[in-house]
């Protein structure tokens, strides 16, 4: 059996639990899926993009409104929105000359909300 040492937070054993390893291996997603998931988390790693998502969690907004809210240029907001669109986290719609952005779907709201709750609990 493994001896787990909490003080140094490491396992001091050399035993491989083959049944566990093999079971987990069978349930691991394909590498492409894991890379795509990693890319999503990279998008969430930028505080400006998180601020934009937070704003869009509350309401649909145009670039000008987001820029004023965050105290940034329209150009920098547009750049971040482009990344969020490529990651399929936001949608947009045109109304005349104005382009409004919103969260893509309930999945994005769930990811954002669950992450927010996790941070607030710690």
N, C-alpha and C positions, 0 to 999 in steps of 0.2 A: 504494500500500500504506500502511496505517496505521503510524505510528510510536508505539509504546507506551513511555511514560516511566515506569519503575518507581519512580523517586525520588518522584514526585508522585502516582503511582497513578491516572493518567488517560490517556485517548486524545487525542492531538493531531491528529486528522484530521477531515476534513469529508466523507469518502467514505461513502456508504451502500452496504452490501453487500446489494443487493436480493434476490438468490437466497437468501441466508441468512435475511434478514428474512421473506421470503414463506414459506419452508419452516417456519420456527419458528411463524409466524402460523397456518399450517394445522394445526399440532399443539397449539396452545394450547387448554386446556379452556375450556368455556363460562364466562361471568362468574359465574353462580350457583354453579358448582362451586368456583371460586376463592374466592368469598366464604365458602362453607361450610368450605373448607380453612383460610381465615384465621381463622374462628371457632374451629376446633379449636386452632389455635396460641395464640389468646387464652386459652383455658382453661388451656393449659400455662404461661402467663405468670405465674401466681400461685404463689408458693412454697408456700403452705399446700396448695393442690391437688396440687402436685407431691409434697409429703411424703405426702399421703394415698394417691396413686397408688403411691408407693414402698412404703408399708406394705402396700397391697393386692396388690402384686406378690409379697409374701412369704406372705400368708395372708388368708383371708376374715376380716373383723372387723366387730364392731358399733360403733355410734357411741360408746358408753361407752369401749370399748377404744381407739379411735382418739383420743378426747379425752384420755385418760390418757397415751397414748404421746406425743402432741404437746404436752401441757401446755396444753390449750385447753378452752373450755367445749363442752358437748354442742351448744348452740345454734349456735355458730360452725362446728363440724364439720358439723352438719346442713345449714347454709346452703351450705357448700362442696360437700357431697355432692349437694345438689339441682342445683347447676350441673353437676357431673360426670355426673349422671343425664341431664339435659337434653341434654348433648353426646354421650350414648350411650357414655360411657367406662366407666361402672360399672353393674353390675346389683345387685339386692337380692333377698333371699328372707326370708320370715318363718318363724320357728320359735317358735310360741306368741306371747309378747309381745316377743321379741327379733327385731330386723331385722339381718341380716347383709349386708355389702356385699362385692363382689368385682369384679375387673376384668371388663369386658364380654366380651372375647374375646382371642384370640391377636394380633389386630391391635394392640390397645392395648399388650400386652406387647412386641410388636416395636417399636412407635413409642418406647415408654419406654426399652427396652433399647438401641436404636440411638442415641437421643439421649444416653443416659448414657455410652455408649462414646465418642461424639464429644466430649463434654465432658472425659472422662478422658484422651483422647489429646492434648488441647491443653494 
